[in-house]
């Protein structure tokens, strides 16, 4: 039987490139993964396995490797791109910024996604707000030495990091790089279905529907 692993098949590609630079430079071609995550000593037939495309941003691709013994592929996701969600981490922050400035979730949804039906707009915005909030709660739970006592808002996290607005999630990828396998997407590479951290420190809650965003978002 081939060896199996609970580790994420997506790993971090540490880079300061913006999504535009990543695409224009075709940076996935120089991404490197020297050792198999399953078999660091080698001997498993580990080799590069091309790349796969992302629908957003247009033209982006993600480098991939294959472990023949483990029958598992691994990919390197650059810091600028969201995990298991189309688009970039910067775009996610822009959604939260629009929510903070709008008089209501509905108004923000109308501004951000006028190209889809009303109910779809609310789902699109609500999902991103929920995913980011969940990720921030997880970061605080998993990295208490940095974020202990911090509120799960982008503003509070930015103050703790000394980060510029719009670059908080990207900065978190570096600060919490050891915890990325446990962090949920779009920040980390853990399973979305297992949205829990540290033996149940937080659990996914039922969405009570559109409401005004909390202060600080």
N, CA, C and O of each residue as an XYZ file, in Angstrom:
868
protein
N       0.847     -1.199      0.000
C       0.000      0.000      0.000
C       0.882      1.249      0.000
O       1.874      1.300      0.726
N       0.530      2.267     -0.813
C       1.313      3.495     -0.809
C       1.134      4.234      0.494
O       0.078      4.148      1.121
N       2.147      4.955      0.907
C       2.083      5.727      2.138
C       1.104      6.884      1.965
O       1.044      7.507      0.905
N       0.357      7.155      2.994
C      -0.597      8.250      2.975
C      -0.169      9.299      3.987
O       0.621      9.005      4.884
N      -0.665     10.482      3.862
C      -0.285     11.564      4.774
C      -1.449     12.496      4.997
O      -2.301     12.674      4.127
N      -1.477     13.099      6.195
C      -2.506     14.081      6.489
C      -2.035     15.490      6.173
O      -2.798     16.448      6.290
N      -0.766     15.616      5.768
C      -0.242     16.946      5.500
C      -0.910     17.535      4.254
O      -1.315     16.794      3.359
N      -1.024     18.864      4.197
C      -1.612     19.485      3.023
C      -0.794     19.206      1.774
O       0.429     19.087      1.839
N      -1.463     19.102      0.653
C      -0.761     18.906     -0.611
C      -0.407     20.247     -1.240
O       0.233     20.296     -2.291
N      -0.821     21.324     -0.602
C      -0.434     22.663     -1.052
C       0.524     23.247     -0.030
O       0.285     23.177      1.176
N       1.612     23.826     -0.525
C       2.652     24.371      0.328
C       2.906     25.825     -0.043
O       2.457     26.304     -1.084
N       3.634     26.519      0.830
C       3.875     27.945      0.622
C       5.044     28.202     -0.312
O       6.121     27.626     -0.154
N       4.821     29.065     -1.278
C       5.892     29.603     -2.117
C       6.143     31.018     -1.612
O       5.410     31.943     -1.963
N       7.178     31.191     -0.788
C       7.480     32.491     -0.196
C       7.991     33.439     -1.269
O       9.040     33.206     -1.869
N       7.247     34.503     -1.503
C       7.640     35.485     -2.510
C       6.982     36.820     -2.194
O       5.868     36.872     -1.674
N       7.684     37.887     -2.514
C       7.138     39.234     -2.315
C       6.466     39.762     -3.581
O       6.040     40.916     -3.618
N       6.369     38.942     -4.602
C       5.772     39.382     -5.862
C       4.278     39.645     -5.704
O       3.578     38.916     -5.002
N       3.802     40.696     -6.367
C       2.365     40.899     -6.473
C       1.810     39.895     -7.471
O       2.572     39.235     -8.178
N       0.503     39.775     -7.534
C      -0.087     38.840     -8.485
C       0.245     39.237     -9.919
O       0.462     38.373    -10.769
N       0.283     40.546    -10.192
C       0.624     41.017    -11.536
C       2.060     40.635    -11.899
O       2.333     40.189    -13.013
N       2.966     40.817    -10.945
C       4.363     40.458    -11.190
C       4.525     38.947    -11.327
O       5.293     38.469    -12.162
N       3.804     38.209    -10.509
C       3.876     36.748    -10.562
C       3.474     36.238    -11.944
O       4.112     35.338    -12.491
N       2.409     36.822    -12.504
C       1.942     36.389    -13.817
C       2.886     36.868    -14.918
O       3.265     36.085    -15.789
N       3.268     38.147    -14.887
C       4.095     38.699    -15.968
C       5.464     38.038    -16.025
O       6.037     37.880    -17.103
N       5.996     37.645    -14.850
C       7.312     36.999    -14.810
C       7.238     35.479    -14.917
O       8.263     34.799    -14.956
N       5.992     34.944    -14.965
C       5.805     33.488    -14.983
C       6.637     32.836    -13.877
O       7.390     31.888    -14.100
N       6.463     33.390    -12.679
C       7.331     33.018    -11.561
C       7.172     31.563    -11.130
O       8.060     31.029    -10.467
N       6.064     30.906    -11.486
C       5.897     29.502    -11.137
C       6.988     28.621    -11.768
O       7.262     27.520    -11.290
N       7.604     29.125    -12.849
C       8.634     28.336    -13.509
C       9.923     28.252    -12.688
O      10.721     27.334    -12.875
N      10.123     29.198    -11.790
C      11.330     29.149    -10.954
C      11.032     28.745     -9.509
O      11.925     28.762     -8.663
N       9.789     28.387     -9.229
C       9.478     27.836     -7.911
C      10.191     26.500     -7.762
O      10.282     25.736     -8.723
N      10.696     26.213     -6.573
C      11.468     24.981     -6.389
C      11.049     24.261     -5.108
O      10.753     24.882     -4.087
N      11.033     22.957     -5.196
C      10.749     22.093     -4.050
C      11.764     20.958     -4.115
O      11.589     19.996     -4.863
N      12.828     21.081     -3.322
C      13.982     20.205     -3.459
C      13.749     18.796     -2.935
O      14.339     17.838     -3.435
N      12.887     18.669     -1.927
C      12.682     17.361     -1.310
C      11.202     17.018     -1.265
O      10.345     17.898     -1.186
N      10.925     15.744     -1.316
C       9.549     15.278     -1.194
C       9.084     15.464      0.251
O       9.778     15.034      1.172
N       7.931     16.090      0.471
C       7.428     16.244      1.844
C       7.157     14.910      2.530
O       7.198     14.829      3.758
N       6.882     13.862      1.754
C       6.618     12.549      2.335
C       7.884     11.748      2.581
O       7.959     10.969      3.531
N       8.886     11.939      1.719
C      10.106     11.142      1.785
C      11.327     12.055      1.662
O      11.949     12.104      0.600
N      11.681     12.777      2.724
C      12.805     13.721      2.660
C      14.129     13.063      2.275
O      15.013     13.722      1.727
N      14.268     11.782      2.555
C      15.519     11.096      2.235
C      15.595     10.707      0.764
O      16.642     10.261      0.295
N      14.513     10.869      0.042
C      14.509     10.561     -1.382
C      14.148      9.119     -1.675
O      13.700      8.380     -0.800
N      14.354      8.733     -2.937
C      14.084      7.358     -3.338
C      12.643      7.075     -3.695
O      12.268      5.916     -3.874
N      11.821      8.118     -3.803
C      10.383      7.926     -4.048
C       9.974      8.323     -5.464
O       8.791      8.293     -5.802
N      10.949      8.694     -6.287
C      10.613      9.116     -7.640
C      10.017     10.505     -7.703
O       9.266     10.825     -8.624
N      10.357     11.343     -6.710
C       9.807     12.699     -6.639
C      10.336     13.533     -7.798
O      11.543     13.565     -8.036
N       9.445     14.211     -8.524
C       9.872     15.039     -9.645
C       8.831     16.101     -9.951
O       7.673     16.003     -9.543
N       9.264     17.102    -10.667
C       8.369     18.176    -11.080
C       7.283     17.610    -11.979
O       7.521     16.710    -12.786
N       6.079     18.162    -11.818
C       4.910     17.625    -12.522
C       4.130     18.749    -13.207
O       2.902     18.800    -13.140
N       4.858     19.635    -13.860
C       4.209     20.712    -14.601
C       3.585     21.759    -13.700
O       4.126     22.076    -12.640
N       2.453     22.294    -14.114
C       1.748     23.323    -13.357
C       0.270     23.269    -13.721
O      -0.112     22.678    -14.731
N      -0.547     23.890    -12.892
C      -1.973     23.987    -13.217
C      -2.387     25.452    -13.213
O      -1.781     26.274    -12.525
N      -3.398     25.767    -13.966
C      -3.840     27.151    -14.103
C      -4.853     27.560    -13.056
O      -5.606     26.736    -12.537
N      -4.858     28.834    -12.760
C      -5.860     29.449    -11.877
C      -6.790     30.293    -12.735
O      -6.345     30.962    -13.667
N      -8.063     30.262    -12.426
C      -8.997     31.084    -13.206
C      -8.807     32.562    -12.895
O      -9.022     33.409    -13.762
N      -8.410     32.878    -11.678
C      -8.121     34.255    -11.284
C      -6.869     34.247    -10.395
O      -6.737     33.405     -9.507
N      -5.962     35.183    -10.639
C      -5.923     36.163    -11.726
C      -5.623     35.497    -13.064
O      -4.956     34.464    -13.103
N      -6.108     36.077    -14.164
C      -5.899     35.471    -15.484
C      -4.411     35.253    -15.780
O      -3.582     36.133    -15.549
N      -4.103     34.092    -16.282
C      -2.731     33.779    -16.655
C      -1.893     33.157    -15.561
O      -0.786     32.689    -15.827
N      -2.390     33.140    -14.343
C      -1.608     32.584    -13.231
C      -1.598     31.067    -13.279
O      -2.606     30.432    -13.592
N      -0.442     30.495    -12.964
C      -0.298     29.053    -12.862
C       0.438     28.739    -11.559
O       1.125     29.592    -10.997
N       0.282     27.508    -11.092
C       0.889     27.070     -9.835
C       1.745     25.839    -10.114
O       1.274     24.860    -10.692
N       3.011     25.902     -9.696
C       3.939     24.797     -9.927
C       3.552     23.576     -9.102
O       3.049     23.690     -7.984
N       3.803     22.402     -9.685
C       3.359     21.159     -9.045
C       4.451     20.086     -9.137
O       5.229     20.060    -10.091
N       4.498     19.199     -8.127
C       5.435     18.070     -8.076
C       4.658     16.788     -7.771
O       3.541     16.831     -7.255
N       5.267     15.651     -8.099
C       4.588     14.363     -7.907
C       5.496     13.377     -7.192
O       6.655     13.197     -7.567
N       4.956     12.737     -6.152
C       5.637     11.654     -5.446
C       5.086     10.338     -5.984
O       3.917     10.015     -5.772
N       5.929      9.581     -6.680
C       5.464      8.351     -7.304
C       5.106      7.296     -6.259
O       4.106      6.593     -6.402
N       5.929      7.183     -5.201
C       5.661      6.182     -4.175
C       4.371      6.495     -3.418
O       3.539      5.616     -3.192
N       4.224      7.739     -3.039
C       3.031      8.133     -2.294
C       1.831      8.432     -3.159
O       0.729      8.639     -2.650
N       2.037      8.456     -4.479
C       0.956      8.773     -5.428
C       0.242     10.068     -5.025
O      -0.986     10.142     -4.971
N       1.054     11.067     -4.748
C       0.533     12.343     -4.255
C       1.201     13.486     -4.998
O       2.409     13.461     -5.232
N       0.417     14.486     -5.366
C       0.983     15.692     -5.962
C       1.033     16.792     -4.906
O       0.189     16.850     -4.012
N       2.035     17.662     -5.024
C       2.204     18.814     -4.142
C       2.357     20.062     -5.011
O       2.962     20.009     -6.082
N       1.814     21.164     -4.551
C       1.933     22.408     -5.308
C       2.425     23.521     -4.399
O       2.225     23.482     -3.185
N       3.074     24.518     -5.002
C       3.597     25.672     -4.272
C       2.763     26.896     -4.611
O       2.823     27.409     -5.728
N       1.990     27.361     -3.647
C       1.121     28.516     -3.846
C       1.849     29.784     -3.425
O       2.308     29.866     -2.286
N       1.972     30.778     -4.304
C       2.664     32.013     -3.928
C       1.872     32.795     -2.886
O       0.652     32.666     -2.790
N       2.579     33.599     -2.115
C       1.956     34.345     -1.024
C       0.844     35.279     -1.492
O      -0.071     35.584     -0.727
N       0.914     35.730     -2.730
C      -0.089     36.694     -3.193
C      -1.446     36.065     -3.458
O      -2.449     36.777     -3.456
N      -1.518     34.755     -3.687
C      -2.772     34.116     -4.086
C      -3.504     33.507     -2.898
O      -2.885     32.976     -1.976
N      -4.828     33.592     -2.933
C      -5.658     32.962     -1.911
C      -5.663     31.453     -2.107
O      -5.547     30.963     -3.230
N      -5.797     30.728     -1.018
C      -5.842     29.268     -1.080
C      -7.291     28.797     -1.208
O      -8.162     29.220     -0.448
N      -7.533     27.923     -2.172
C      -8.844     27.292     -2.376
C      -9.955     28.316     -2.574
O     -11.108     28.083     -2.211
N      -9.589     29.439     -3.151
C     -10.551     30.500     -3.444
C      -9.980     31.321     -4.590
O      -8.791     31.640     -4.576
N     -10.790     31.670     -5.579
C     -10.251     32.464     -6.691
C      -9.735     33.822     -6.216
O     -10.232     34.385     -5.241
N      -8.733     34.332     -6.922
C      -8.239     35.674     -6.646
C      -7.072     35.725     -5.685
O      -6.414     34.718     -5.421
N      -6.829     36.919     -5.166
C      -5.651     37.184     -4.348
C      -6.026     37.553     -2.920
O      -7.178     37.875     -2.630
N      -5.035     37.499     -2.034
C      -5.263     37.913     -0.651
C      -5.504     39.413     -0.552
O      -6.277     39.865      0.293
N      -4.847     40.185     -1.407
C      -5.077     41.638     -1.422
C      -6.519     41.942     -1.803
O      -7.141     42.827     -1.216
N      -7.054     41.217     -2.781
C      -8.451     41.436     -3.177
C      -9.408     41.102     -2.048
O     -10.443     41.753     -1.900
N      -9.076     40.095     -1.250
C      -9.915     39.771     -0.099
C      -9.940     40.923      0.891
O     -10.994     41.266      1.427
N      -8.791     41.514      1.131
C      -8.755     42.667      2.034
C      -9.550     43.846      1.475
O     -10.154     44.608      2.230
N      -9.547     43.991      0.169
C     -10.324     45.062     -0.445
C     -11.817     44.852     -0.221
O     -12.565     45.814     -0.041
N     -12.249     43.594     -0.233
C     -13.648     43.295      0.062
C     -13.990     43.720      1.484
O     -15.024     44.343      1.722
N     -13.112     43.378      2.432
C     -13.361     43.745      3.831
C     -13.318     45.249      4.025
O     -14.076     45.791      4.829
N     -12.430     45.938      3.291
C     -12.370     47.398      3.381
C     -13.656     48.023      2.857
O     -14.159     48.989      3.432
N     -14.190     47.475      1.768
C     -15.444     47.989      1.224
C     -16.597     47.765      2.202
O     -17.477     48.616      2.335
N     -16.591     46.631      2.877
C     -17.612     46.358      3.887
C     -17.538     47.358      5.039
O     -18.564     47.818      5.539
N     -16.326     47.686      5.450
C     -16.148     48.614      6.566
C     -16.631     50.015      6.216
O     -17.098     50.741      7.093
N     -16.526     50.402      4.960
C     -16.874     51.760      4.546
C     -18.329     51.883      4.105
O     -18.877     52.985      4.091
N     -18.958     50.775      3.748
C     -20.329     50.820      3.236
C     -21.325     50.930      4.384
O     -21.038     50.481      5.494
N     -22.487     51.519      4.133
C     -23.500     51.631      5.186
C     -24.137     50.298      5.551
O     -24.736     50.175      6.620
N     -24.017     49.294      4.678
C     -24.598     47.982      4.947
C     -23.902     46.936      4.082
O     -23.209     47.262      3.118
N     -24.102     45.676      4.448
C     -23.569     44.585      3.640
C     -24.178     44.618      2.241
O     -23.496     44.376      1.245
N     -25.466     44.920      2.186
C     -26.144     44.974      0.900
C     -25.531     46.020     -0.015
O     -25.338     45.775     -1.206
N     -25.219     47.202      0.550
C     -24.625     48.272     -0.246
C     -23.240     47.877     -0.735
O     -22.874     48.163     -1.875
N     -22.467     47.216      0.130
C     -21.142     46.763     -0.279
C     -21.245     45.719     -1.380
O     -20.473     45.744     -2.338
N     -22.204     44.797     -1.246
C     -22.391     43.765     -2.259
C     -22.775     44.378     -3.600
O     -22.295     43.935     -4.644
N     -23.631     45.390     -3.581
C     -24.022     46.064     -4.825
C     -22.825     46.718     -5.496
O     -22.706     46.714     -6.722
N     -21.947     47.276     -4.687
C     -20.765     47.953     -5.224
C     -19.753     46.954     -5.788
O     -19.166     47.184     -6.845
N     -19.556     45.843     -5.072
C     -18.492     44.911     -5.423
C     -18.860     43.960     -6.554
O     -18.022     43.644     -7.399
N     -20.109     43.504     -6.576
C     -20.500     42.512     -7.570
C     -21.811     42.887     -8.270
O     -22.796     42.157     -8.153
N     -21.840     43.995     -8.985
C     -23.068     44.372     -9.700
C     -23.367     43.455    -10.882
O     -24.441     43.537    -11.478
N     -22.409     42.575    -11.226
C     -22.564     41.712    -12.397
C     -23.357     40.449    -12.120
O     -23.661     39.711    -13.057
N     -23.706     40.168    -10.863
C     -24.477     38.961    -10.553
C     -25.749     39.340     -9.807
O     -25.908     40.475     -9.358
N     -26.659     38.363     -9.683
C     -27.953     38.634     -9.055
C     -27.777     38.996     -7.584
O     -26.745     38.707     -6.980
N     -28.794     39.628     -7.023
C     -28.709     40.191     -5.671
C     -28.358     39.143     -4.627
O     -27.471     39.366     -3.802
N     -29.043     38.001     -4.650
C     -28.766     36.969     -3.644
C     -27.333     36.458     -3.788
O     -26.662     36.189     -2.792
N     -26.872     36.326     -5.027
C     -25.510     35.870     -5.260
C     -24.484     36.862     -4.743
O     -23.433     36.465     -4.240
N     -24.780     38.150     -4.862
C     -23.865     39.170     -4.339
C     -23.681     39.007     -2.836
O     -22.563     39.064     -2.323
N     -24.795     38.804     -2.140
C     -24.723     38.672     -0.689
C     -23.952     37.427     -0.288
O     -23.171     37.460      0.663
N     -24.163     36.330     -1.005
C     -23.422     35.108     -0.702
C     -21.928     35.306     -0.960
O     -21.091     34.866     -0.172
N     -21.602     35.969     -2.064
C     -20.204     36.191     -2.441
C     -19.483     37.009     -1.374
O     -18.384     36.652     -0.948
N     -20.101     38.099     -0.949
C     -19.491     38.956      0.071
C     -19.475     38.260      1.433
O     -18.468     38.286      2.141
N     -20.598     37.640      1.788
C     -20.682     36.989      3.089
C     -19.688     35.861      3.258
O     -19.114     35.673      4.331
N     -19.493     35.113      2.188
C     -18.534     34.011      2.256
C     -17.127     34.520      2.522
O     -16.408     33.950      3.343
N     -16.728     35.571      1.846
C     -15.379     36.102      2.017
C     -15.183     36.727      3.394
O     -14.123     36.586      4.004
N     -16.197     37.409      3.869
C     -16.104     37.955      5.222
C     -15.966     36.831      6.243
O     -15.146     36.915      7.158
N     -16.764     35.786      6.086
C     -16.735     34.661      7.026
C     -15.404     33.932      6.986
O     -14.851     33.591      8.032
N     -14.878     33.688      5.774
C     -13.610     32.969      5.652
C     -12.449     33.745      6.270
O     -11.610     33.163      6.958
N     -12.397     35.048      6.030
C     -11.319     35.853      6.601
C     -11.432     35.891      8.121
O     -10.432     35.756      8.825
N     -12.652     36.075      8.624
C     -12.836     36.105     10.079
C     -12.385     34.792     10.707
O     -11.698     34.794     11.728
N     -12.770     33.667     10.098
C     -12.372     32.357     10.610
C     -10.858     32.211     10.621
O     -10.284     31.694     11.580
N     -10.212     32.670      9.550
C      -8.756     32.584      9.471
C      -8.086     33.424     10.553
O      -7.086     32.998     11.131
N      -8.620     34.605     10.831
C      -8.020     35.468     11.850
C      -8.197     34.882     13.244
O      -7.284     34.949     14.068
N      -9.364     34.309     13.513
C      -9.571     33.645     14.798
C      -8.577     32.497     14.967
O      -8.029     32.288     16.050
N      -8.357     31.763     13.889
C      -7.419     30.639     13.937
C      -5.991     31.108     14.189
O      -5.268     30.500     14.978
N      -5.581     32.185     13.525
C      -4.229     32.720     13.713
C      -4.013     33.125     15.166
O      -2.971     32.831     15.750
N      -4.990     33.794     15.739
C      -4.864     34.234     17.133
C      -4.724     33.029     18.061
O      -3.946     33.060     19.014
N      -5.485     31.964     17.777
C      -5.425     30.770     18.617
C      -4.103     30.031     18.468
O      -3.587     29.481     19.441
N      -3.550     30.012     17.259
C      -2.357     29.217     16.984
C      -1.043     29.962     17.214
O       0.003     29.341     17.405
N      -1.103     31.291     17.196
C       0.123     32.075     17.402
C      -0.115     33.076     18.545
O      -0.039     34.286     18.334
N      -0.400     32.574     19.747
C      -0.724     33.475     20.860
C       0.447     34.348     21.281
O       0.240     35.427     21.837
N       1.680     33.899     21.026
C       2.836     34.702     21.420
C       2.921     35.998     20.626
O       3.593     36.938     21.051
N       2.260     36.062     19.498
C       2.239     37.285     18.692
C       0.897     37.990     18.786
O       0.843     39.218     18.862
N      -0.201     37.212     18.782
C      -1.527     37.808     18.662
C      -2.416     37.581     19.878
O      -3.622     37.821     19.811
N      -1.835     37.118     20.998
C      -2.630     36.893     22.193
C      -3.361     38.155     22.632
O      -2.750     39.216     22.761
N      -4.671     38.045     22.861
C      -5.473     39.187     23.275
C      -5.899     40.088     22.137
O      -6.589     41.082     22.362
N      -5.500     39.759     20.914
C      -5.833     40.583     19.744
C      -7.252     40.284     19.274
O      -7.685     39.133     19.309
N      -7.966     41.290     18.843
C      -9.288     41.097     18.262
C      -9.135     40.521     16.852
O      -8.179     40.854     16.151
N     -10.078     39.649     16.425
C      -9.974     39.048     15.087
C     -10.451     39.981     13.978
O     -11.405     39.680     13.261
N      -9.773     41.114     13.851
C     -10.068     42.063     12.787
C      -8.774     42.395     12.060
O      -7.686     42.301     12.628
N      -8.905     42.784     10.805
C      -7.721     43.143     10.035
C      -6.994     44.334     10.647
O      -5.764     44.387     10.641
N      -7.753     45.285     11.172
C      -7.141     46.453     11.785
C      -6.302     46.096     12.995
O      -5.188     46.598     13.150
N      -6.830     45.226     13.863
C      -6.097     44.822     15.057
C      -4.860     44.001     14.703
O      -3.794     44.186     15.290
N      -5.010     43.093     13.738
C      -3.872     42.286     13.309
C      -2.801     43.172     12.674
O      -1.609     42.972     12.911
N      -3.219     44.142     11.874
C      -2.263     45.055     11.240
C      -1.467     45.820     12.289
O      -0.263     46.020     12.132
N      -2.141     46.253     13.367
C      -1.445     46.971     14.433
C      -0.416     46.085     15.118
O       0.678     46.541     15.452
N      -0.766     44.814     15.329
C       0.166     43.884     15.968
C       1.386     43.625     15.094
O       2.500     43.478     15.596
N       1.165     43.571     13.774
C       2.249     43.286     12.843
C       3.028     44.521     12.436
O       4.162     44.418     11.969
N       2.419     45.703     12.613
C       3.005     46.903     12.050
C       2.916     46.885     10.537
O       3.769     47.440      9.844
N       1.867     46.236     10.029
C       1.701     46.052      8.592
C       0.832     47.153      8.001
O      -0.018     47.725      8.683
N       1.059     47.442      6.721
C       0.251     48.414      6.015
C      -1.108     47.804      5.671
O      -1.183     46.613      5.368
N      -2.186     48.597      5.710
C      -3.492     48.090      5.276
C      -3.408     47.583      3.846
O      -2.762     48.190      2.992
N      -4.071     46.461      3.598
C      -4.041     45.869      2.274
C      -3.011     44.781      2.119
O      -3.023     44.047      1.131
N      -2.110     44.667      3.092
C      -1.056     43.649      3.010
C      -1.035     42.756      4.241
O      -0.042     42.070      4.486
N      -2.108     42.753      5.016
C      -2.127     42.022      6.283
C      -2.120     40.516      6.051
O      -1.331     39.801      6.670
N      -2.977     40.030      5.179
C      -3.071     38.591      4.958
C      -1.788     38.030      4.349
O      -1.353     36.931      4.696
N      -1.192     38.793      3.445
C       0.080     38.359      2.862
C       1.148     38.276      3.951
O       1.928     37.325      3.988
N       1.183     39.268      4.832
C       2.163     39.253      5.919
C       1.923     38.077      6.867
O       2.874     37.509      7.405
N       0.662     37.713      7.072
C       0.346     36.607      7.964
C       0.870     35.279      7.440
O       1.216     34.395      8.224
N       0.932     35.130      6.123
C       1.477     33.889      5.558
C       2.906     33.652      6.062
O       3.288     32.517      6.348
N       3.688     34.727      6.169
C       5.065     34.594      6.625
C       5.132     34.401      8.135
O       5.880     33.553      8.622
N       4.360     35.176      8.867
C       4.409     35.105     10.331
C       3.927     33.748     10.836
O       4.486     33.195     11.783
N       2.891     33.222     10.198
C       2.296     31.955     10.638
C       2.638     30.809      9.696
O       1.833     29.894      9.525
N       3.809     30.843      9.087
C       4.138     29.825      8.095
C       4.185     28.415      8.673
O       3.862     27.455      7.973
N       4.583     28.269      9.942
C       4.607     26.950     10.555
C       3.205     26.419     10.828
O       3.006     25.210     10.947
N       2.238     27.324     10.926
C       0.866     26.918     11.230
C      -0.009     26.801      9.978
O      -1.184     26.454     10.095
N       0.520     27.075      8.803
C      -0.286     27.045      7.581
C      -0.990     25.704      7.362
O      -2.119     25.699      6.871
N      -0.374     24.565      7.703
C      -1.099     23.300      7.526
C      -2.359     23.191      8.382
O      -3.272     22.437      8.046
N      -2.416     23.945      9.494
C      -3.591     23.890     10.372
C      -4.573     25.030     10.094
O      -5.738     24.949     10.481
N      -4.120     26.070      9.439
C      -4.981     27.225      9.197
C      -5.922     26.957      8.033
O      -5.524     26.345      7.042
N      -7.176     27.413      8.146
C      -8.123     27.196      7.054
C      -7.868     28.154      5.900
O      -7.258     29.206      6.092
N      -8.327     27.804      4.708
C      -8.233     28.724      3.584
C      -9.180     29.902      3.799
O     -10.151     29.786      4.546
N      -8.912     31.007      3.168
C      -7.980     31.244      2.070
C      -6.566     31.614      2.507
O      -5.699     31.834      1.662
N      -6.318     31.686      3.833
C      -4.983     32.027      4.318
C      -4.081     30.795      4.356
O      -2.976     30.803      3.813
N      -4.569     29.736      5.005
C      -3.768     28.533      5.176
C      -4.162     27.430      4.222
O      -4.961     27.625      3.306
N      -3.571     26.244      4.461
C      -3.742     25.130      3.544
C      -4.453     23.949      4.182
O      -4.461     22.852      3.623
N      -5.054     24.167      5.357
C      -5.795     23.097      6.005
C      -7.119     22.838      5.309
O      -7.547     23.607      4.448
N      -7.755     21.751      5.693
C      -9.038     21.398      5.077
C     -10.118     22.354      5.533
O     -10.238     22.648      6.723
N     -10.909     22.841      4.582
C     -11.992     23.758      4.923
C     -13.036     23.079      5.795
O     -13.623     23.712      6.673
N     -13.271     21.782      5.556
C     -14.292     21.073      6.326
C     -13.921     20.982      7.795
O     -14.799     20.886      8.653
N     -12.615     21.011      8.097
C     -12.170     20.907      9.482
C     -11.851     22.287     10.022
O     -10.714     22.552     10.413
N     -12.831     23.162     10.049
C     -12.601     24.534     10.495
C     -12.587     24.585     12.021
O     -13.501     25.093     12.671
N     -11.504     24.034     12.551
C     -11.316     24.058     14.000
C      -9.817     24.106     14.261
O      -9.025     23.636     13.444
N      -9.436     24.659     15.374
C      -8.024     24.819     15.706
C      -7.824     24.489     17.175
O      -8.698     24.734     18.007
N      -6.665     23.932     17.481
C      -6.254     23.690     18.873
C      -7.336     22.970     19.665
O      -7.811     23.471     20.684
N      -7.714     21.804     19.191
C      -8.677     20.934     19.876
C      -9.988     21.642     20.174
O     -10.550     21.498     21.260
N     -10.464     22.397     19.216
C     -11.778     23.007     19.358
C     -11.776     24.386     19.949
O     -12.785     24.805     20.514
N     -10.677     25.117     19.843
C     -10.657     26.490     20.339
C     -11.714     27.326     19.641
O     -12.334     28.196     20.253
N     -11.920     27.054     18.335
C     -13.031     27.712     17.661
C     -13.708     26.706     16.758
O     -13.080     25.764     16.276
N     -14.997     26.914     16.532
C     -15.776     26.057     15.664
C     -16.561     26.915     14.695
O     -16.871     28.074     14.970
N     -16.879     26.319     13.550
C     -17.674     27.034     12.569
C     -19.081     27.246     13.102
O     -19.704     26.317     13.617
N     -19.568     28.446     12.981
C     -20.898     28.790     13.435
C     -21.830     28.925     12.244
O     -21.392     29.229     11.135
N     -23.117     28.696     12.477
C     -24.091     28.914     11.419
C     -24.163     30.392     11.089
O     -24.130     31.242     11.979
N     -24.262     30.690      9.806
C     -24.363     32.076      9.374
C     -25.770     32.585      9.651
O     -26.754     31.983      9.221
N     -25.855     33.695     10.368
C     -27.169     34.245     10.719
C     -27.680     35.194      9.664
O     -28.721     35.824      9.854
N     -26.964     35.314      8.535
C     -27.428     36.170      7.448
C     -26.682     37.484      7.402
O     -25.870     37.770      8.282
N     -26.948     38.290      6.378
C     -26.243     39.570      6.198
C     -26.445     40.483      7.396
O     -27.545     40.585      7.938
N     -25.378     41.140      7.795
C     -25.444     42.117      8.882
C     -24.264     43.067      8.725
O     -23.331     42.801      7.968
N     -24.320     44.168      9.445
C     -23.253     45.156      9.348
C     -21.967     44.575      9.883
O     -22.000     43.854     10.881
N     -20.826     44.857      9.260
C     -19.541     44.325      9.727
C     -19.145     44.940     11.050
O     -19.522     46.075     11.340
N     -18.378     44.198     11.875
C     -17.934     44.750     13.156
C     -16.971     45.900     12.957
O     -16.319     46.010     11.918
N     -16.887     46.753     13.960
C     -15.974     47.899     13.890
C     -14.548     47.416     13.745
O     -14.157     46.418     14.349
N     -13.771     48.126     12.944
C     -12.379     47.769     12.764
C     -12.101     47.000     11.509
O     -10.939     46.827     11.142
N     -13.149     46.521     10.819
C     -12.948     45.773      9.593
C     -12.738     46.742      8.433
O     -12.548     46.310      7.295
